[in-house]
């Protein structure tokens, strides 16, 4: 019996948690990644890092730069460079829309996570605007204040019993 596309489970390989802290996301896209066979095996072993990675649009195509995929240890002959520029698979019309937004509005393409859907490696990228430093400090202060309030509330509930 065939599995329906809606029921296909996703398996996260790596998530770029720092991106949520540094950027405001405007739009998200799911794209495929052109990989060598040994790179797919390394992905399945979660030997990938999105730290310092970003996407660029060049010559009508989109690439991910600085994504580190550790060479597969059992690979024999062709082991690609770990931080090579990898082509992303996306419709031409979507790439053109992204290129205009990135060029005109000063936005950037940030990788959010790598995952598998029905055996295919996918990358979620976001069109994002960087948060200013002050904005990050405000967010941290608000989170600390919420944590302190919750701690006080729990202490008051314990004391009232």
GROMACS elastic network, one bead per residue, 0.5 to 0.9 nm:
[ bonds ]
;  ai    aj funct       b0    kb
    3     6     6  0.84369   500
    3     7     6  0.67615   500
    3     8     6  0.71075   500
    4     7     6  0.54718   500
    4     8     6  0.67747   500
    5     8     6  0.53332   500
    5     9     6  0.89810   500
    5   118     6  0.83108   500
    6     9     6  0.83315   500
    8   117     6  0.66138   500
    8   118     6  0.61366   500
    9   116     6  0.83703   500
    9   117     6  0.65125   500
    9   118     6  0.73164   500
   10   115     6  0.65238   500
   10   116     6  0.56462   500
   10   117     6  0.50644   500
   10   118     6  0.76375   500
   11   114     6  0.87588   500
   11   115     6  0.53633   500
   11   116     6  0.52041   500
   11   117     6  0.69395   500
   12    15     6  0.72189   500
   12    46     6  0.89322   500
   12   113     6  0.72552   500
   12   114     6  0.62181   500
   12   116     6  0.66128   500
   13    43     6  0.67800   500
   13    44     6  0.71236   500
   13    45     6  0.81324   500
   13    46     6  0.53491   500
   13    47     6  0.84654   500
   13    48     6  0.78628   500
   13   113     6  0.74312   500
   13   114     6  0.54421   500
   13   116     6  0.74169   500
   14    43     6  0.88634   500
   14    46     6  0.67834   500
   14    47     6  0.87290   500
   14    48     6  0.69576   500
   14    49     6  0.71384   500
   14    50     6  0.76585   500
   14   112     6  0.85550   500
   14   113     6  0.55455   500
   14   114     6  0.53759   500
   14   115     6  0.70303   500
   15    18     6  0.88541   500
   15    49     6  0.87513   500
   15    50     6  0.77348   500
   15   111     6  0.87365   500
   15   112     6  0.59579   500
   15   114     6  0.66052   500
   15   115     6  0.86281   500
   16    19     6  0.57616   500
   16    20     6  0.78522   500
   16    49     6  0.83835   500
   16    50     6  0.61493   500
   16    51     6  0.72718   500
   16   111     6  0.70744   500
   16   113     6  0.57407   500
   16   114     6  0.87469   500
   17    20     6  0.58461   500
   17    21     6  0.73356   500
   17   112     6  0.75106   500
   17   113     6  0.86690   500
   18    21     6  0.52281   500
   18    22     6  0.64298   500
   18    23     6  0.87366   500
   18    51     6  0.84168   500
   19    22     6  0.51260   500
   19    23     6  0.58040   500
   19    24     6  0.86211   500
   19   110     6  0.73248   500
   19   111     6  0.80057   500
   19   112     6  0.68059   500
   20    23     6  0.56837   500
   20    24     6  0.71482   500
   20    25     6  0.79321   500
   20   112     6  0.84496   500
   21    24     6  0.83030   500
   21   131     6  0.80554   500
   21   136     6  0.71343   500
   21   139     6  0.87610   500
   22   129     6  0.87068   500
   22   130     6  0.59998   500
   22   131     6  0.55727   500
   22   132     6  0.82212   500
   22   133     6  0.87251   500
   22   136     6  0.73699   500
   23   110     6  0.85771   500
   23   128     6  0.58962   500
   23   129     6  0.55140   500
   23   131     6  0.50970   500
   23   132     6  0.87459   500
   24   127     6  0.86641   500
   24   128     6  0.54762   500
   24   129     6  0.52605   500
   24   130     6  0.62441   500
   24   131     6  0.63576   500
   25    28     6  0.73982   500
   25   110     6  0.88975   500
   25   126     6  0.60789   500
   25   127     6  0.60447   500
   25   129     6  0.66124   500
   25   130     6  0.87850   500
   26   126     6  0.69665   500
   26   127     6  0.55151   500
   26   128     6  0.54982   500
   26   129     6  0.75090   500
   27   125     6  0.85016   500
   27   126     6  0.55222   500
   27   127     6  0.51774   500
   27   128     6  0.73047   500
   28   112     6  0.88986   500
   28   124     6  0.68076   500
   28   125     6  0.57624   500
   28   127     6  0.63394   500
   28   128     6  0.88060   500
   29   123     6  0.82212   500
   29   124     6  0.56116   500
   29   125     6  0.53368   500
   29   126     6  0.61141   500
   29   127     6  0.81778   500
   30    90     6  0.83627   500
   30   122     6  0.66066   500
   30   123     6  0.58405   500
   30   125     6  0.65246   500
   30   126     6  0.88625   500
   31    88     6  0.62706   500
   31    89     6  0.55908   500
   31    90     6  0.57058   500
   31   121     6  0.88788   500
   31   122     6  0.56876   500
   31   123     6  0.53374   500
   31   124     6  0.63128   500
   31   125     6  0.74855   500
   32    87     6  0.86562   500
   32    88     6  0.56313   500
   32    90     6  0.69452   500
   32   120     6  0.77205   500
   32   121     6  0.63300   500
   32   123     6  0.61050   500
   32   124     6  0.87487   500
   33    63     6  0.88596   500
   33    64     6  0.86534   500
   33    86     6  0.70761   500
   33    87     6  0.62063   500
   33    89     6  0.58258   500
   33   120     6  0.87765   500
   33   121     6  0.64271   500
   33   122     6  0.61458   500
   33   123     6  0.68162   500
   34    86     6  0.64116   500
   34    87     6  0.54935   500
   34    88     6  0.61140   500
   34    89     6  0.69253   500
   34   121     6  0.87645   500
   35    38     6  0.81836   500
   35    39     6  0.60247   500
   35    40     6  0.65775   500
   35    86     6  0.72366   500
   35    87     6  0.81665   500
   35   121     6  0.86645   500
   36    39     6  0.52764   500
   36    40     6  0.66676   500
   36    78     6  0.87076   500
   36    79     6  0.85227   500
   36    80     6  0.75884   500
   37    40     6  0.53091   500
   37    41     6  0.66598   500
   37    42     6  0.89390   500
   38    41     6  0.51014   500
   38    42     6  0.63635   500
   38    43     6  0.87194   500
   38    71     6  0.71789   500
   38    72     6  0.56165   500
   38    73     6  0.89231   500
   38    74     6  0.86135   500
   38    75     6  0.63021   500
   38    78     6  0.80538   500
   38    79     6  0.70347   500
   38    80     6  0.83175   500
   39    43     6  0.61728   500
   39    44     6  0.86757   500
   39    69     6  0.66428   500
   39    70     6  0.77333   500
   39    71     6  0.67484   500
   39    72     6  0.66484   500
   39    79     6  0.82402   500
   39    80     6  0.78807   500
   39    82     6  0.88634   500
   40    44     6  0.62730   500
   40    45     6  0.87359   500
   40    72     6  0.87849   500
   40   121     6  0.74705   500
   41    44     6  0.50972   500
   41    45     6  0.64861   500
   41    46     6  0.88090   500
   41    47     6  0.88969   500
   41    72     6  0.66479   500
   42    45     6  0.50534   500
   42    46     6  0.63398   500
   42    47     6  0.52993   500
   42    48     6  0.73212   500
   42    69     6  0.68082   500
   42    70     6  0.64812   500
   42    71     6  0.67042   500
   42    72     6  0.52894   500
   42    73     6  0.83812   500
   43    47     6  0.56117   500
   43    48     6  0.61721   500
   43    69     6  0.72250   500
   43    70     6  0.85418   500
   43   114     6  0.85134   500
   43   115     6  0.86539   500
   43   121     6  0.81385   500
   44    47     6  0.76264   500
   44   116     6  0.85660   500
   45    48     6  0.84934   500
   46    49     6  0.85907   500
   46    69     6  0.88384   500
   47    68     6  0.82893   500
   47    69     6  0.59742   500
   47    70     6  0.55320   500
   47    71     6  0.83404   500
   47    72     6  0.85602   500
   48    67     6  0.73201   500
   48    68     6  0.55571   500
   48    70     6  0.62963   500
   48   114     6  0.86459   500
   49    52     6  0.86215   500
   49    53     6  0.82197   500
   49    66     6  0.88461   500
   49    67     6  0.60368   500
   49    68     6  0.51288   500
   49    69     6  0.66282   500
   49    70     6  0.85937   500
   50    53     6  0.51693   500
   50    54     6  0.82396   500
   50    66     6  0.75682   500
   50    67     6  0.52033   500
   50    68     6  0.67252   500
   50   111     6  0.70128   500
   50   112     6  0.79790   500
   50   113     6  0.78362   500
   50   114     6  0.85869   500
   51    54     6  0.88887   500
   51    66     6  0.78831   500
   51    67     6  0.71853   500
   51    68     6  0.80665   500
   52    65     6  0.85685   500
   52    66     6  0.63165   500
   52    67     6  0.74524   500
   53    64     6  0.69516   500
   53    65     6  0.56150   500
   53    67     6  0.50422   500
   53    68     6  0.81459   500
   53   110     6  0.73251   500
   53   111     6  0.68141   500
   54    63     6  0.84828   500
   54    64     6  0.57843   500
   54    65     6  0.55194   500
   54    66     6  0.68880   500
   54    67     6  0.77425   500
   54   108     6  0.79457   500
   54   109     6  0.60614   500
   54   110     6  0.51367   500
   54   111     6  0.61008   500
   54   125     6  0.88058   500
   55    62     6  0.68805   500
   55    63     6  0.54942   500
   55    65     6  0.59298   500
   55    66     6  0.89047   500
   55    88     6  0.87712   500
   55   108     6  0.77429   500
   55   109     6  0.51509   500
   55   110     6  0.62572   500
   55   111     6  0.70728   500
   55   125     6  0.79493   500
   56    61     6  0.84325   500
   56    62     6  0.56777   500
   56    63     6  0.54252   500
   56    64     6  0.64938   500
   56    65     6  0.74080   500
   56    99     6  0.85846   500
   56   108     6  0.82097   500
   56   109     6  0.69308   500
   57    60     6  0.66018   500
   57    61     6  0.56627   500
   57    63     6  0.64079   500
   57    95     6  0.74258   500
   57    96     6  0.87199   500
   57    98     6  0.79991   500
   57    99     6  0.61305   500
   57   102     6  0.86740   500
   58    61     6  0.53962   500
   58    62     6  0.61198   500
   58    63     6  0.75161   500
   58    99     6  0.86644   500
   59    62     6  0.81811   500
   60    92     6  0.72935   500
   60    95     6  0.68958   500
   60    96     6  0.69821   500
   60    99     6  0.83240   500
   61    87     6  0.75000   500
   61    88     6  0.76987   500
   61    89     6  0.83942   500
   61    90     6  0.83161   500
   61    92     6  0.77097   500
   61    95     6  0.68686   500
   61    96     6  0.87892   500
   62    86     6  0.86641   500
   62    87     6  0.61237   500
   62    88     6  0.55279   500
   62    89     6  0.75330   500
   62    90     6  0.77335   500
   62    95     6  0.68937   500
   62    99     6  0.89967   500
   63    85     6  0.63064   500
   63    86     6  0.54121   500
   63    88     6  0.52834   500
   63    89     6  0.86842   500
   64    67     6  0.66692   500
   64    84     6  0.86507   500
   64    85     6  0.58116   500
   64    86     6  0.53365   500
   64    87     6  0.64571   500
   64    88     6  0.67310   500
   64   111     6  0.81296   500
   65    68     6  0.88259   500
   65    83     6  0.72116   500
   65    84     6  0.68691   500
   65    86     6  0.67657   500
   66    82     6  0.85332   500
   66    83     6  0.50157   500
   66    84     6  0.67630   500
   66    85     6  0.68823   500
   66    86     6  0.89674   500
   67    82     6  0.77592   500
   67    83     6  0.56047   500
   67    84     6  0.75483   500
   67    85     6  0.78527   500
   67    86     6  0.82979   500
   68    81     6  0.88314   500
   68    82     6  0.51911   500
   68    84     6  0.78650   500
   69    72     6  0.86253   500
   69    81     6  0.83728   500
   69    83     6  0.67705   500
   69    84     6  0.88947   500
   70    73     6  0.84016   500
   70    81     6  0.86727   500
   70    82     6  0.56203   500
   70    83     6  0.86728   500
   71    74     6  0.87699   500
   71    75     6  0.76701   500
   71    79     6  0.60586   500
   71    80     6  0.70352   500
   71    81     6  0.76802   500
   71    82     6  0.63237   500
   72    75     6  0.52954   500
   72    76     6  0.88027   500
   72    79     6  0.73660   500
   73    76     6  0.83852   500
   75    78     6  0.72928   500
   75    79     6  0.67696   500
   76    79     6  0.74140   500
   79    82     6  0.84831   500
   80    83     6  0.87113   500
   80    84     6  0.76035   500
   81    84     6  0.53872   500
   83    86     6  0.86490   500
   88   123     6  0.83665   500
   90    93     6  0.85044   500
   90    94     6  0.68430   500
   90    95     6  0.66682   500
   91    94     6  0.53727   500
   91    95     6  0.63568   500
   91    96     6  0.88352   500
   92    95     6  0.50535   500
   92    96     6  0.62467   500
   92    97     6  0.87483   500
   93    96     6  0.51538   500
   93    97     6  0.63471   500
   93    98     6  0.86971   500
   94    97     6  0.51110   500
   94    98     6  0.61686   500
   94    99     6  0.85848   500
   95    98     6  0.50695   500
   95    99     6  0.60836   500
   95   100     6  0.87745   500
   96    99     6  0.50675   500
   96   100     6  0.64122   500
   96   101     6  0.87729   500
   97   100     6  0.54104   500
   97   101     6  0.63950   500
   97   102     6  0.87359   500
   98   101     6  0.51476   500
   98   102     6  0.60647   500
   98   103     6  0.85081   500
   98   109     6  0.87039   500
   98   127     6  0.79020   500
   99   102     6  0.52136   500
   99   103     6  0.60596   500
   99   104     6  0.84717   500
  100   103     6  0.51860   500
  100   104     6  0.58599   500
  100   105     6  0.80674   500
  101   104     6  0.53817   500
  101   105     6  0.55624   500
  101   106     6  0.74281   500
  101   107     6  0.67831   500
  101   108     6  0.88130   500
  101   127     6  0.84772   500
  102   105     6  0.58175   500
  102   106     6  0.54506   500
  102   108     6  0.59235   500
  102   109     6  0.77673   500
  102   127     6  0.79420   500
  103   106     6  0.58870   500
  103   107     6  0.74066   500
  103   108     6  0.89747   500
  104   107     6  0.80071   500
  106   129     6  0.77005   500
  107   127     6  0.65340   500
  107   128     6  0.56653   500
  107   129     6  0.51973   500
  107   130     6  0.78385   500
  108   126     6  0.80811   500
  108   127     6  0.57920   500
  108   128     6  0.53794   500
  108   129     6  0.64104   500
  108   130     6  0.80214   500
  109   125     6  0.63606   500
  109   126     6  0.55612   500
  109   128     6  0.61400   500
  109   129     6  0.88177   500
  110   124     6  0.86350   500
  110   125     6  0.54366   500
  110   126     6  0.52787   500
  110   127     6  0.65861   500
  110   128     6  0.66681   500
  111   114     6  0.81185   500
  111   123     6  0.69976   500
  111   124     6  0.59871   500
  111   126     6  0.63888   500
  112   123     6  0.74443   500
  112   124     6  0.54292   500
  112   125     6  0.54630   500
  112   126     6  0.68456   500
  113   122     6  0.83737   500
  113   123     6  0.58310   500
  113   124     6  0.53549   500
  113   125     6  0.74337   500
  114   121     6  0.71011   500
  114   122     6  0.57800   500
  114   124     6  0.64780   500
  115   120     6  0.82457   500
  115   121     6  0.58446   500
  115   122     6  0.53636   500
  115   123     6  0.64291   500
  115   124     6  0.81673   500
  116   119     6  0.56710   500
  116   120     6  0.52457   500
  116   122     6  0.57883   500
  116   123     6  0.86147   500
  117   120     6  0.52774   500
  117   121     6  0.66531   500
  117   122     6  0.69718   500
  118   121     6  0.86098   500
  131   134     6  0.81735   500
  131   135     6  0.61154   500
  131   136     6  0.66927   500
  132   135     6  0.53000   500
  132   136     6  0.66861   500
  133   136     6  0.52446   500
  133   137     6  0.64651   500
  133   138     6  0.88306   500
  134   137     6  0.51051   500
  134   138     6  0.62593   500
  134   139     6  0.86783   500
  135   138     6  0.51516   500
  135   139     6  0.62861   500
  135   140     6  0.87835   500
  136   139     6  0.50563   500
  136   140     6  0.62553   500
  136   141     6  0.86331   500
  137   140     6  0.51243   500
  137   141     6  0.61217   500
  137   142     6  0.85640   500
  138   141     6  0.51109   500
  138   142     6  0.60903   500
  138   143     6  0.85756   500
  139   142     6  0.51633   500
  139   143     6  0.61902   500
  139   144     6  0.86610   500
  140   143     6  0.51160   500
  140   144     6  0.61664   500
  140   145     6  0.86022   500
  141   144     6  0.51146   500
  141   145     6  0.61341   500
  141   146     6  0.86312   500
  142   145     6  0.50902   500
  142   146     6  0.61795   500
  142   147     6  0.86223   500
  143   146     6  0.51315   500
  143   147     6  0.62023   500
  143   148     6  0.87112   500
  144   147     6  0.50593   500
  144   148     6  0.62149   500
  144   149     6  0.86545   500
  145   148     6  0.51157   500
  145   149     6  0.61848   500
  145   150     6  0.86203   500
  146   149     6  0.51389   500
  146   150     6  0.61743   500
  146   151     6  0.85891   500
  147   150     6  0.51621   500
  147   151     6  0.61551   500
  147   152     6  0.86911   500
  148   151     6  0.50163   500
  148   152     6  0.61796   500
  148   153     6  0.85594   500
  149   152     6  0.51071   500
  149   153     6  0.60828   500
  149   154     6  0.86220   500
  150   153     6  0.50098   500
  150   154     6  0.61853   500
  150   155     6  0.85848   500
  151   154     6  0.52184   500
  151   155     6  0.62172   500
  151   156     6  0.86846   500
  152   155     6  0.50101   500
  152   156     6  0.61080   500
  152   157     6  0.85924   500
  153   156     6  0.51050   500
  153   157     6  0.61886   500
  153   158     6  0.86426   500
  154   157     6  0.50798   500
  154   158     6  0.61732   500
  154   159     6  0.85872   500
  155   158     6  0.51210   500
  155   159     6  0.61294   500
  155   160     6  0.85953   500
  156   159     6  0.50851   500
  156   160     6  0.60718   500
  156   161     6  0.88603   500
  157   160     6  0.51714   500
  157   161     6  0.65944   500
  158   161     6  0.55964   500
